[in-house]
């Protein structure tokens, strides 16, 4: 029976690597994109040794990361291996073979530059009209950290360990009294010493935890936190915040460091507003972000929030919920269902990090017929009103009046996280520390945005638009300054640099 046959391995062949890489390959887009970036302005650290072998070019290593992260090649060893066996990578790096150590150090030492590269890219997308910044959705996804759950501690866990050790020590002390001979006593004594050494370790952790003022501590990656990955599954990881624009669902910004979304609304929204240089914008978020303080900050900065309202705790206890108490803004009092006035003494109390005012009318509550339906408190009903309640209510009204607009949120953000996790395998980070974890996030987001604009434009259109970037990114100030300050050879040097770059990219474009 005949089968399809491969080529003859022993036959010598003349081949061009360029012919082996497809015209619409990801490698070609990455190659062109990085060549267009103003690498020298992004702040990549370059270790120029005075003697010995010169370093690898920043652009080459950046190309390697952008190629790898999109193709499940994230570890430095996998990337180093790809430089030897992967034809596209060999083409991309022109046969260079950086060691795994060089690749790892480059990523570790350039967290700020990766962030800068991503932000440059976002600004460029805005100038290309692909991001309009009118509506932004913010959401988060969780990734596992390089820190096992057993190396993460909170006070409860430390207490549990110490209690177990104390019980063990007690058992050993009883056993030592019943021991028959010196050998047995010696053996038990060494066990007690071992338990005491473990106890010292936990005591030390307890002190570290108290000194840090945090609720938990991770011993391998100190920035990692115990987070709910999904559906009650807890692991040590990072909660990554991501802002996305509604026009083409492109990423705008990112951050990490918190265990949930409660305090991320205003920092993320203000960062996006600053980056895109917008006066006003709308932000869509789920109810995890609904916090009065942050909604108020956004409102003051001309950012309109559409954050899903949270149910008030009074709606869950079966008594009159707070909504049926009517608030009078002018007089700053509430009218209750029995038509009584609940007033405040004006004091602002701190309740679990929330600033609230109390409203009550003890006298009226004592003799009220509706009391059993209203409160179980022997001093009568009192209402806690956040000092940001007005901002919260305005936000709630906006969401309720524009349900279809709010529903855009899911369309704008969530599918990108699926691409990251299911298609590109970004369910865990390889790095330790917030800054380095964000390096991975920034590389991923550059890849995502680049891949996304490959779908928006045709391949040729994309390449031409990337070429336009050269002029956009080139620091024209250098030229102007050089004109103003002799010697003029600086001017010709910069002009020459610009021309060389445009020539090299034009050659790449016309050769395909
Ligand atoms: S218990 Fe107090 S607050 Fe509640 S309805 Fe009666 S008077 Fe009003």
Boltz pocket constraint, residues with backbone or C-beta under 6 A from the ligand:
constraints:
  - pocket:
      binder: B
      contacts: [[A, 336], [A, 337], [A, 338], [A, 339], [A, 340], [A, 361], [A, 364], [A, 365], [A, 366], [A, 368], [A, 369], [A, 370], [A, 371], [A, 374], [A, 375], [A, 380], [A, 381]]
      max_distance: 6.0
